[in-house]
Amino acid sequence: MGASTTMTIRVTPDLKEKLGRLAQNTRRTKSYLAAEAVEAYVNRELQIIEGIQRGLVDSEAGRVTPHKDAMDRIDAAIAAASAKAR
């Protein structure tokens, strides 16, 4: 494991109890599980924010698809998939 640092957070007693049960059932420490959960959350949120930022840059540069064109493509894909399924 790489370098680490300590961070204190506040959780509800219910969440703390659930984390304890999970740690016991998985034979992991509460600290390990909490760190894994925080990392997963932070990574997911950063991906969302970075995607929004890329979209804003594309929008400002005029790289957009009009709503009607997008819906026409979606409708055509649905129709093709429905025809294939028959």
C-alpha positions as CSV (number, residue, x, y, z in Angstrom):
1,M,0.0,0.0,0.0
2,G,1.2,3.5,-0.8
3,A,1.5,6.4,1.5
4,S,-1.6,7.4,3.4
5,T,-2.8,10.2,5.6
6,T,-5.5,10.4,8.3
7,M,-8.8,12.0,7.8
8,T,-11.6,12.3,10.3
9,I,-15.3,12.3,9.2
10,R,-18.6,12.3,11.0
11,V,-21.2,9.6,10.3
12,T,-24.5,8.6,11.8
13,P,-24.4,5.9,14.5
14,D,-26.4,3.7,12.1
15,L,-23.9,4.1,9.3
16,K,-21.0,3.4,11.7
17,E,-22.8,0.2,12.8
18,K,-23.4,-0.9,9.2
19,L,-19.7,-0.3,8.3
20,G,-18.7,-2.3,11.3
21,R,-20.9,-5.2,10.2
22,L,-19.6,-5.0,6.7
23,A,-16.0,-5.0,8.0
24,Q,-16.6,-8.0,10.1
25,N,-18.4,-9.9,7.3
26,T,-15.7,-9.1,4.7
27,R,-12.7,-9.4,7.1
28,R,-11.6,-6.0,6.2
29,T,-11.0,-3.0,8.4
30,K,-13.5,-0.2,8.7
31,S,-10.8,2.2,7.6
32,Y,-10.0,0.1,4.4
33,L,-13.7,0.0,3.5
34,A,-14.3,3.7,4.1
35,A,-11.2,4.6,2.0
36,E,-12.5,2.4,-0.8
37,A,-15.9,4.0,-0.7
38,V,-14.6,7.5,-0.6
39,E,-12.2,6.8,-3.5
40,A,-15.0,5.3,-5.6
41,Y,-17.3,8.3,-4.9
42,V,-14.6,10.9,-5.7
43,N,-13.6,9.1,-8.9
44,R,-17.2,8.9,-10.1
45,E,-18.0,12.5,-9.2
46,L,-14.8,13.8,-10.9
47,Q,-15.7,11.9,-14.1
48,I,-19.1,13.5,-14.1
49,I,-17.7,17.0,-13.6
50,E,-15.0,16.5,-16.2
51,G,-17.6,15.3,-18.7
52,I,-19.8,18.3,-18.0
53,Q,-16.7,20.6,-18.5
54,R,-15.9,18.9,-21.8
55,G,-19.5,19.3,-22.9
56,L,-19.5,23.0,-22.1
57,V,-16.3,23.5,-24.1
58,D,-17.9,21.6,-27.0
59,S,-21.0,23.7,-26.7
60,E,-19.1,27.0,-26.7
61,A,-17.2,25.8,-29.8
62,G,-20.4,25.0,-31.6
63,R,-19.8,21.3,-31.6
64,V,-23.4,20.3,-30.8
65,T,-26.2,18.2,-32.3
66,P,-29.6,19.7,-32.5
67,H,-32.2,18.0,-30.4
68,K,-34.3,16.9,-33.3
69,D,-31.3,15.3,-35.1
70,A,-30.4,13.4,-31.9
71,M,-34.0,12.2,-31.4
72,D,-34.2,11.1,-35.0
73,R,-31.0,9.0,-34.6
74,I,-32.3,7.5,-31.4
75,D,-35.7,6.7,-32.9
76,A,-34.0,5.1,-35.9
77,A,-31.8,2.9,-33.6
78,I,-34.8,1.8,-31.6
79,A,-36.7,1.0,-34.8
80,A,-33.8,-1.0,-36.2
81,A,-33.4,-2.9,-32.9
82,S,-37.1,-3.7,-32.8
83,A,-37.1,-4.9,-36.4
84,K,-34.0,-7.1,-35.7
85,A,-35.7,-8.6,-32.6
86,R,-38.8,-9.8,-34.6
